[in-house]
Amino acid sequence: MWISHSVEETRAFGEKLAVQLLAGDVVLLQGELGAGKSELTRGIAHGLGVTGYIVSPSFTILQVYDQGRLPLFHFDWYRLNGADELYEMAMDEYLYDDGVSVVEWPEKAKEAIPEKHLEIAVEVLGENERGFTLLPEGGFHALNTAVLEASI
């Protein structure tokens, strides 16, 4: 588990992670409301070269940023009632595109999640402290954990 002591450290962790992400990668963010999933996503976005402010797609379900090294598909599935809604909007296709998909609240549409993905459990440890546990699934490529450790 990696521990962040501030929003800035959370973003730095995301930036270091982004450097190692490849086209087609899917990153699932698990954690309670206010755990820091959106801040981690902002770090990933900046690490991919996305400029500007990254908004949480709470009401739109998906925000697409295509000005970085790889496109970023930022999902927030909190308001979904299941994978069928995602399929009806054809948004599941982004999960198999050549960008990086970051999904908040993935448990809302489990059936749509590709077998190969990286799950990150975000845990609230204190007022400003967050813990990150990385769980690669389905043959997700290896990550250089020394680079990630250097970010926090």
ZAMIMI-430960 format. One line per field, with one value per atom (N, C-alpha, C): x, y, z; residue in one letter; residue number from 1; atom name. Coordinates in steps of 0.05 Angstrom, whole numbers, plus 32768, in hexadecimal, padded with zeros to 4 digits. Layout:
# ZAMIMI-430960
c1	c(X_...) .
c2	c(Y_...) .
c3	c(Z_...) .
code	c(A_...) .
pos	c(NUM_...) .
site	c(CA_...) .
# end
This chain:
# ZAMIMI-430960
c1	c(8011_8000_8012_800B_8019_8007_8014_8004_800B_7FF5_7FF7_7FEF_7FFC_7FF6_7FE9_7FE4_7FD8_7FCC_7FBC_7FB1_7FC8_7FDC_7FF3_8002_8005_8012_8001_7FE6_7FD4_7FD7_7FD7_7FDB_7FF6_800B_8026_8026_8019_8017_800A_7FF4_7FE6_7FF7_8007_8018_802D_8039_804E_8041_8029_801B_8016_800D_8006_801D_8035_804D_804F_8045_8047_802E_801A_8001_8004_7FF8_7FFA_7FDE_7FDF_7FC6_7FB5_7F9B_7F89_7F87_7F97_7F96_7F7C_7F71_7F59_7F61_7F5B_7F62_7F47_7F42_7F2A_7F31_7F22_7F27_7F10_7F18_7F05_7F09_7EF4_7EF7_7EDD_7EDA_7EC2_7EC1_7EAA_7EA7_7EBB_7EC9_7EDD_7EF8_7EFC_7F15_7F2D_7F28_7F3E_7F40_7F2B_7F2C_7F2F_7F21_7F22_7F3D_7F49_7F63_7F78_7F76_7F88_7F85_7F6D_7F68_7F75_7F73_7F7F_7F9E_7FAA_7FC6_7FCC_7FBC_7FBF_7FBD_7FA9_7FA4_7FBD_7FC7_7FDE_7FF7_7FF9_800F_800E_7FF6_7FF2_7FF6_7FF8_7FFC_7FE3_7FCD_7FB4_7FB8_7FB1_7FB3_7F98_7F97_7F7E_7F73_7F5C_7F4F_7F3F_7F42_7F34_7F1B_7F04_7EEB_7EE1_7ED4_7EC8_7EAF_7EAD_7E96_7E7D_7E77_7E61_7E47_7E41_7E27_7E28_7E40_7E43_7E4C_7E55_7E5F_7E7B_7E81_7E9A_7EA5_7EBE_7ECD_7EE4_7EE7_7EFD_7F11_7F2A_7F40_7F53_7F57_7F68_7F80_7F89_7FA0_7FBA_7FBA_7FD2_7FE0_7FF4_8003_7FF1_7FDC_7FC7_7FAD_7F97_7F7D_7F76_7F68_7F5F_7F40_7F35_7F18_7F12_7F07_7F02_7EE4_7EDF_7EC3_7EBC_7EA3_7E98_7E7E_7E7D_7E66_7E53_7E57_7E47_7E29_7E20_7E04_7DF8_7E09_7DFF_7DEF_7DDB_7DCB_7DD3_7DEA_7DF4_7E02_7E0E_7E1D_7E0C_7DF2_7DE0_7DDF_7DDF_7DDF_7DF8_7E0E_7E28_7E27_7E1D_7E1B_7E08_7DF2_7DDE_7DEB_7DFD_7E0A_7E23_7E2A_7E42_7E5B_7E5A_7E72_7E85_7E7C_7E8E_7EA4_7E9F_7EB3_7ECD_7ECB_7EE3_7EF5_7EEA_7EFB_7F0E_7F08_7F18_7F26_7F28_7F35_7F53_7F61_7F7E_7F86_7F74_7F7B_7F7D_7F7D_7F7D_7F62_7F54_7F3A_7F3E_7F34_7F34_7F16_7F0F_7EF3_7EEF_7EDF_7ED7_7EBD_7EB9_7EA1_7E9D_7EB1_7EAF_7E9B_7E95_7E82_7E66_7E60_7E45_7E40_7E55_7E51_7E67_7E68_7E7E_7E80_7E69_7E69_7E78_7E7B_7E88_7EA6_7EB1_7ECD_7EDD_7EF1_7F02_7F11_7F17_7F25_7F40_7F4E_7F69_7F65_7F6C_7F6A_7F7B_7F7E_7F8C_7F78_7F74_7F62_7F73_7F6A_7F78_7F64_7F69_7F58_7F63_7F51_7F59_7F4B_7F5C_7F51_7F57_7F43_7F46_7F53_7F6B_7F7A_7F79_7F73_7F72_7F67_7F67_7F5C_7F69_7F83_7F91_7FA0_7F9F_7FAE_7F9C_7FA8_7F9A_7FAE_7FA3_7FB3_7FAB_7FBE_7FB9_7FC4_7FB3_7FBB_7FB5_7FCA_7FC7_7FC3_7FAE_7FA7_7FA5_7FBA_7FB8_7FA9_7F98_7F87_7F89_7F85_7F83_7F9B_7FB3_7FCB_7FD2_7FC9_7FD0_7FEF_7FFB_8018_8025_803E_804C_8051_8051_8057_8071_8080_8099_8091_808F_8086_809B_80B4_80C8_80C2_80B9_80B1_809A_8086_806F_8076_8087_8090_809E_80AC_80BB_80A9_808F_807D_8070_8071_8064_8079) .
c2	c(7FE8_8000_8019_802C_8045_8059_806A_807E_809A_80A9_80C5_80D6_80EC_80FE_8118_811B_8134_812F_8142_8142_8143_8153_8155_813B_812C_8112_80FE_80FF_80EE_80F3_810C_8113_810A_810D_8105_80E7_80D8_80BB_80B4_80C2_80BE_80C4_80DA_80E2_80CC_80C1_80AC_8093_808D_8076_8079_8091_8097_8092_8097_8093_8076_8064_8047_803C_804B_8041_8040_802C_8027_802A_802C_802D_8015_8019_8004_7FFC_8009_8003_800D_7FFD_8004_8004_801A_801E_8022_8010_8012_801E_8032_803F_8038_802A_8022_8033_803D_804C_805B_8062_8070_808C_8099_80B4_80C6_80D7_80E8_80DC_80C3_80B5_80C1_80CF_80DA_80CF_80C1_80B4_80C9_80DF_80F4_8102_8106_8112_80FF_80E6_80D3_80D4_80D6_80D8_80F1_8107_8120_811C_810E_8108_80F7_80E2_80D1_80E2_80F3_8104_8116_8123_8134_8124_810C_80FA_80F1_80F1_80EA_8102_811A_8132_8142_813B_814A_8164_817B_8195_819E_81B1_81BD_81AD_81B6_81AA_8191_817C_8163_8162_8161_8160_8144_813E_8124_8121_810C_8109_80FD_8108_80FD_80FC_8111_8113_810B_810B_8104_80E8_80DB_80BF_80BD_80CD_80CA_80E5_80EA_8101_80F7_8101_80F9_8110_8109_811C_8110_811D_8111_8122_8134_8144_813A_8123_8119_8104_80F7_80E2_80CB_80C6_80B3_80C0_80B9_80C4_80B9_80C9_80C1_80C0_80AA_80A6_80A3_80B9_80BA_80B4_809D_8095_8099_80A0_809F_8090_8077_8066_8068_807B_807D_807D_808B_808E_8078_8066_8050_803C_8030_801B_7FFF_7FFE_7FE4_7FE8_7FD2_7FD3_7FD8_7FD1_7FD6_7FF3_8005_8021_8029_801F_8024_801A_8002_7FF6_8007_8010_801F_8039_8045_805E_8059_803F_8037_8041_8047_8051_803A_8022_800B_8008_8012_8010_801F_8034_8043_8031_801E_800C_7FFB_7FF9_7FE8_7FF9_8012_8025_8026_8037_803A_804F_8057_806A_805C_806C_8062_8069_8054_8058_8057_806C_806C_806C_8059_8055_8058_806C_806F_8060_8053_8043_802C_801C_8006_7FF1_7FEF_7FDA_7FDF_7FF6_7FFC_7FEF_7FE5_7FD8_7FC3_7FB1_7F9C_7F8D_7F87_7F77_7F84_7F9E_7FAD_7FAE_7FA6_7FA9_7F94_7F9D_7F89_7F78_7F5F_7F4D_7F58_7F64_7F6F_7F8C_7F91_7FAC_7FAF_7FC8_7FCE_7FDA_7FCC_7FD7_7FE6_7FFD_800C_8011_8005_800A_8023_8037_8050_8050_8051_8050_8069_8073_808B_8082_808D_8085_809B_80B3_80CA_80E2_80F9_8111_8116_8114_8119_8101_80EB_80D3_80C0_80B5_80A1_808B_8072_805B_8051_8048_803D_8021_800E_7FF3_7FEC_7FE3_7FDC_7FBE_7FB7_7F9B_7F96_7F8E_7F88_7F6E_7F6D_7F56_7F4F_7F35_7F2B_7F2F_7F30_7F33_7F50_7F62_7F7E_7F80_7F91_7F92_7F9A_7F93_7F99_7FB7_7FC1_7FDD_7FDE_7FF4_7FF8_8006_7FF6_8000_8013_8011_8023_8040_8043_805E_8069_8057_8060_8067_8058_805D_8078_807F_8098_80B1_80AC_80C3_80CB_80BA_80C0_80C0) .
c3	c(8000_8000_8000_7FEF_7FEF_7FFE_800D_801D_8014_800F_8008_8021_8024_803B_8033_8019_800F_7FF3_7FEB_7FCF_7FBB_7FC1_7FAF_7FAC_7FC1_7FC0_7FB1_7FB4_7FA5_7F87_7F80_7F63_7F59_7F69_7F61_7F5C_7F6E_7F6A_7F50_7F4A_7F30_7F18_7F1A_7F04_7EFF_7F14_7F11_7F06_7F0E_7F03_7EE6_7EDE_7EC2_7EAF_7EB8_7EA7_7E9E_7EAF_7EA9_7E9B_7E98_7E8B_7E6D_7E61_7E45_7E37_7E1D_7E0E_7E14_7E1A_7E20_7E3D_7E4E_7E6B_7E77_7E89_7E98_7EB6_7EC3_7EE0_7EEF_7F02_7F12_7F2D_7F35_7F4F_7F62_7F77_7F8C_7FA5_7FB0_7FC9_7FCF_7FE8_7FF0_7FE5_7FE7_7FDF_7FEE_7FE0_7FED_7FF2_7FE8_7FEE_7FDF_7FC8_7FB8_7F9D_7F93_7F79_7F63_7F65_7F51_7F51_7F69_7F6B_7F5F_7F63_7F57_7F39_7F2F_7F12_7F07_7F16_7F0C_7F09_7F1C_7F19_7F01_7EFC_7EE5_7ECB_7ECB_7EB3_7EAE_7EC2_7EBF_7EB7_7EC2_7EBA_7E9D_7E92_7E76_7E64_7E70_7E60_7E5B_7E69_7E67_7E77_7E6A_7E77_7E7F_7E91_7E9A_7EB1_7EBA_7ED2_7EC9_7ED9_7ED3_7EE5_7ED9_7EE8_7EEB_7F01_7F05_7EF4_7EE5_7ED3_7EE1_7EF9_7F09_7EFB_7EEB_7EDE_7EC1_7EB5_7E98_7E95_7EA9_7EAA_7E9D_7E89_7E7B_7E72_7E78_7E6D_7E5D_7E45_7E33_7E31_7E35_7E32_7E1E_7E08_7DF3_7DEC_7DFD_7DF6_7E03_7E10_7E1D_7E0C_7E19_7E0C_7E03_7E12_7E0B_7E13_7E05_7E0D_7E29_7E38_7E52_7E52_7E59_7E5B_7E79_7E84_7EA1_7EA6_7EB1_7EB7_7ED4_7ED9_7EF4_7EF2_7EFB_7EF8_7F10_7F22_7F3A_7F35_7F20_7F1B_7F08_7F00_7EEF_7EFF_7EF2_7EFF_7EF4_7EE8_7EDE_7EC3_7EBA_7EA1_7E88_7E89_7E72_7E6B_7E7E_7E78_7E69_7E71_7E64_7E47_7E44_7E29_7E17_7E22_7E12_7E08_7E17_7E0F_7DFF_7DFA_7DEC_7DF9_7E13_7E21_7E28_7E28_7E2E_7E19_7E01_7DEC_7DF3_7E03_7E0B_7E1C_7E2A_7E3A_7E2A_7E10_7DFE_7DE9_7DEE_7DDB_7DE1_7DD2_7DD5_7DE9_7DFA_7E0F_7E2A_7E3F_7E5A_7E66_7E70_7E7D_7E9B_7EA8_7EC6_7ECE_7EDE_7EE6_7F04_7F0B_7F27_7F2B_7F41_7F48_7F34_7F2F_7F1C_7F24_7F3E_7F47_7F3D_7F32_7F28_7F0D_7EFF_7EE5_7EE1_7EF4_7EF5_7EDB_7ECE_7EB6_7E9F_7EA0_7E8A_7E8D_7EA4_7EA9_7E9A_7E8B_7E7D_7E91_7E89_7E9B_7EA3_7E90_7E96_7E9F_7EB8_7EC3_7EDC_7EE5_7EFD_7F10_7F27_7F3B_7F50_7F58_7F6D_7F83_7F9A_7FB2_7FBF_7FC2_7FCF_7FEB_7FFF_801B_802A_8038_8049_8063_8068_8081_8096_808E_80A0_8090_809D_8090_8075_8073_805A_8050_805E_8056_8046_8031_8020_801B_801A_8014_7FF9_7FE9_7FCE_7FCC_7FC5_7FC1_7FA4_7F95_7F79_7F76_7F67_7F62_7F44_7F37_7F1A_7F16_7F02_7EFC_7EDF_7ED9_7EBD_7EAC_7EB8_7EA8_7EA3_7EB4_7EB1_7EB3_7EA2_7EA1_7EBB_7EBE_7ED7_7ED9_7EF1_7EF7_7F07_7F02_7F11_7F2B_7F40_7F5A_7F67_7F60_7F6A_7F62_7F49_7F3F_7F4F_7F54_7F64_7F80_7F8C_7FA8_7FAA_7F95_7F95_7F94_7F8D_7F8A_7FA4_7FB8_7FD2_7FE8) .
code	c(M_M_M_W_W_W_I_I_I_S_S_S_H_H_H_S_S_S_V_V_V_E_E_E_E_E_E_T_T_T_R_R_R_A_A_A_F_F_F_G_G_G_E_E_E_K_K_K_L_L_L_A_A_A_V_V_V_Q_Q_Q_L_L_L_L_L_L_A_A_A_G_G_G_D_D_D_V_V_V_V_V_V_L_L_L_L_L_L_Q_Q_Q_G_G_G_E_E_E_L_L_L_G_G_G_A_A_A_G_G_G_K_K_K_S_S_S_E_E_E_L_L_L_T_T_T_R_R_R_G_G_G_I_I_I_A_A_A_H_H_H_G_G_G_L_L_L_G_G_G_V_V_V_T_T_T_G_G_G_Y_Y_Y_I_I_I_V_V_V_S_S_S_P_P_P_S_S_S_F_F_F_T_T_T_I_I_I_L_L_L_Q_Q_Q_V_V_V_Y_Y_Y_D_D_D_Q_Q_Q_G_G_G_R_R_R_L_L_L_P_P_P_L_L_L_F_F_F_H_H_H_F_F_F_D_D_D_W_W_W_Y_Y_Y_R_R_R_L_L_L_N_N_N_G_G_G_A_A_A_D_D_D_E_E_E_L_L_L_Y_Y_Y_E_E_E_M_M_M_A_A_A_M_M_M_D_D_D_E_E_E_Y_Y_Y_L_L_L_Y_Y_Y_D_D_D_D_D_D_G_G_G_V_V_V_S_S_S_V_V_V_V_V_V_E_E_E_W_W_W_P_P_P_E_E_E_K_K_K_A_A_A_K_K_K_E_E_E_A_A_A_I_I_I_P_P_P_E_E_E_K_K_K_H_H_H_L_L_L_E_E_E_I_I_I_A_A_A_V_V_V_E_E_E_V_V_V_L_L_L_G_G_G_E_E_E_N_N_N_E_E_E_R_R_R_G_G_G_F_F_F_T_T_T_L_L_L_L_L_L_P_P_P_E_E_E_G_G_G_G_G_G_F_F_F_H_H_H_A_A_A_L_L_L_N_N_N_T_T_T_A_A_A_V_V_V_L_L_L_E_E_E_A_A_A_S_S_S_I_I_I) .
pos	c(1_1_1_2_2_2_3_3_3_4_4_4_5_5_5_6_6_6_7_7_7_8_8_8_9_9_9_10_10_10_11_11_11_12_12_12_13_13_13_14_14_14_15_15_15_16_16_16_17_17_17_18_18_18_19_19_19_20_20_20_21_21_21_22_22_22_23_23_23_24_24_24_25_25_25_26_26_26_27_27_27_28_28_28_29_29_29_30_30_30_31_31_31_32_32_32_33_33_33_34_34_34_35_35_35_36_36_36_37_37_37_38_38_38_39_39_39_40_40_40_41_41_41_42_42_42_43_43_43_44_44_44_45_45_45_46_46_46_47_47_47_48_48_48_49_49_49_50_50_50_51_51_51_52_52_52_53_53_53_54_54_54_55_55_55_56_56_56_57_57_57_58_58_58_59_59_59_60_60_60_61_61_61_62_62_62_63_63_63_64_64_64_65_65_65_66_66_66_67_67_67_68_68_68_69_69_69_70_70_70_71_71_71_72_72_72_73_73_73_74_74_74_75_75_75_76_76_76_77_77_77_78_78_78_79_79_79_80_80_80_81_81_81_82_82_82_83_83_83_84_84_84_85_85_85_86_86_86_87_87_87_88_88_88_89_89_89_90_90_90_91_91_91_92_92_92_93_93_93_94_94_94_95_95_95_96_96_96_97_97_97_98_98_98_99_99_99_100_100_100_101_101_101_102_102_102_103_103_103_104_104_104_105_105_105_106_106_106_107_107_107_108_108_108_109_109_109_110_110_110_111_111_111_112_112_112_113_113_113_114_114_114_115_115_115_116_116_116_117_117_117_118_118_118_119_119_119_120_120_120_121_121_121_122_122_122_123_123_123_124_124_124_125_125_125_126_126_126_127_127_127_128_128_128_129_129_129_130_130_130_131_131_131_132_132_132_133_133_133_134_134_134_135_135_135_136_136_136_137_137_137_138_138_138_139_139_139_140_140_140_141_141_141_142_142_142_143_143_143_144_144_144_145_145_145_146_146_146_147_147_147_148_148_148_149_149_149_150_150_150_151_151_151_152_152_152) .
site	c(N_CA_C_N_CA_C_N_CA_C_N_CA_C_N_CA_C_N_CA_C_N_CA_C_N_CA_C_N_CA_C_N_CA_C_N_CA_C_N_CA_C_N_CA_C_N_CA_C_N_CA_C_N_CA_C_N_CA_C_N_CA_C_N_CA_C_N_CA_C_N_CA_C_N_CA_C_N_CA_C_N_CA_C_N_CA_C_N_CA_C_N_CA_C_N_CA_C_N_CA_C_N_CA_C_N_CA_C_N_CA_C_N_CA_C_N_CA_C_N_CA_C_N_CA_C_N_CA_C_N_CA_C_N_CA_C_N_CA_C_N_CA_C_N_CA_C_N_CA_C_N_CA_C_N_CA_C_N_CA_C_N_CA_C_N_CA_C_N_CA_C_N_CA_C_N_CA_C_N_CA_C_N_CA_C_N_CA_C_N_CA_C_N_CA_C_N_CA_C_N_CA_C_N_CA_C_N_CA_C_N_CA_C_N_CA_C_N_CA_C_N_CA_C_N_CA_C_N_CA_C_N_CA_C_N_CA_C_N_CA_C_N_CA_C_N_CA_C_N_CA_C_N_CA_C_N_CA_C_N_CA_C_N_CA_C_N_CA_C_N_CA_C_N_CA_C_N_CA_C_N_CA_C_N_CA_C_N_CA_C_N_CA_C_N_CA_C_N_CA_C_N_CA_C_N_CA_C_N_CA_C_N_CA_C_N_CA_C_N_CA_C_N_CA_C_N_CA_C_N_CA_C_N_CA_C_N_CA_C_N_CA_C_N_CA_C_N_CA_C_N_CA_C_N_CA_C_N_CA_C_N_CA_C_N_CA_C_N_CA_C_N_CA_C_N_CA_C_N_CA_C_N_CA_C_N_CA_C_N_CA_C_N_CA_C_N_CA_C_N_CA_C_N_CA_C_N_CA_C_N_CA_C_N_CA_C_N_CA_C_N_CA_C_N_CA_C_N_CA_C_N_CA_C_N_CA_C_N_CA_C_N_CA_C_N_CA_C_N_CA_C_N_CA_C_N_CA_C_N_CA_C_N_CA_C_N_CA_C_N_CA_C_N_CA_C_N_CA_C_N_CA_C_N_CA_C_N_CA_C_N_CA_C_N_CA_C_N_CA_C_N_CA_C_N_CA_C_N_CA_C_N_CA_C_N_CA_C_N_CA_C_N_CA_C_N_CA_C_N_CA_C) .
# end
